[in-house]
Amino acid sequence: MIICVCNNVSEKKIQAAVHAGIHTMAELRQELDVGTCCGKCMRCAKQVLHTTLKQQEQQQLTQATGSLQSLLDRLHIQVNAVPA
């Protein structure tokens, strides 16, 4: 979906920018020129930015939790494998 008609910025472009390290609207404006013409897209662009950041955070948390669980599982096996 096109978010910024003036500068042809799509939702996917905003998401890609976030995955490349963009975290703020100022950075997004600088990188993609979103909202630099008429400004009508700002609310929607901000929503896409925040939604994508939140999804990215959740993915990172899920990965970290999975890594921690894997480590705990390995430690449990190693502890149980030690003869008493």
C-alpha positions as CSV (number, residue, x, y, z in Angstrom):
1,M,0.0,0.0,0.0
2,I,1.3,3.5,-0.8
3,I,1.6,5.6,2.3
4,C,3.1,8.8,0.8
5,V,1.7,9.5,-2.6
6,C,3.8,12.6,-3.1
7,N,7.1,10.6,-2.8
8,N,5.8,7.2,-3.8
9,V,6.7,5.6,-0.4
10,S,5.0,2.3,0.3
11,E,4.4,0.4,3.5
12,K,7.0,-2.1,2.4
13,K,9.6,0.6,2.0
14,I,9.0,1.9,5.5
15,Q,9.2,-1.6,6.9
16,A,12.4,-2.2,5.0
17,A,13.8,1.0,6.4
18,V,13.0,0.0,9.9
19,H,14.7,-3.4,9.4
20,A,17.7,-1.5,8.1
21,G,17.9,0.5,11.3
22,I,15.5,3.4,11.1
23,H,13.8,4.2,14.5
24,T,12.3,7.6,14.3
25,M,10.1,9.7,12.0
26,A,13.0,12.2,11.6
27,E,15.2,9.4,10.3
28,L,12.3,8.1,8.1
29,R,11.8,11.6,6.6
30,Q,15.5,11.9,5.9
31,E,15.9,8.4,4.4
32,L,12.6,8.2,2.4
33,D,11.4,11.8,2.2
34,V,8.1,10.6,3.6
35,G,5.9,13.5,4.8
36,T,8.2,16.2,3.3
37,C,5.7,17.5,0.7
38,C,2.1,17.9,1.7
39,G,2.3,16.1,5.1
40,K,-1.0,14.2,4.8
41,C,0.8,10.8,5.1
42,M,2.4,11.6,8.5
43,R,-0.1,9.9,10.7
44,C,-0.2,6.7,8.6
45,A,3.6,6.6,8.2
46,K,4.0,7.0,12.0
47,Q,1.6,4.1,12.5
48,V,3.5,1.9,10.1
49,L,6.8,2.9,11.8
50,H,5.6,2.1,15.3
51,T,3.8,-1.1,14.3
52,T,7.0,-2.4,12.5
53,L,9.2,-1.4,15.4
54,K,6.9,-3.2,17.8
55,Q,6.9,-6.3,15.6
56,Q,10.7,-6.2,15.4
57,E,10.9,-5.9,19.2
58,Q,8.6,-8.9,19.6
59,Q,10.6,-11.0,17.1
60,Q,13.9,-10.2,18.9
61,L,12.3,-11.1,22.3
62,T,11.0,-14.4,20.9
63,Q,14.5,-15.2,19.5
64,A,16.1,-14.3,22.8
65,T,13.6,-16.4,24.8
66,G,14.2,-19.3,22.4
67,S,17.9,-19.0,22.8
68,L,17.6,-18.8,26.6
69,Q,15.3,-21.8,26.7
70,S,17.7,-23.8,24.5
71,L,20.6,-22.9,26.9
72,L,18.5,-23.9,29.9
73,D,17.6,-27.2,28.2
74,R,21.3,-28.0,27.5
75,L,22.3,-27.1,31.0
76,H,19.6,-29.4,32.4
77,I,20.8,-32.2,30.3
78,Q,24.4,-31.6,31.4
79,V,23.5,-31.4,35.0
80,N,21.5,-34.6,34.8
81,A,24.3,-36.3,32.9
82,V,26.8,-35.8,35.7
83,P,27.2,-38.9,37.9
84,A,26.3,-38.4,41.6
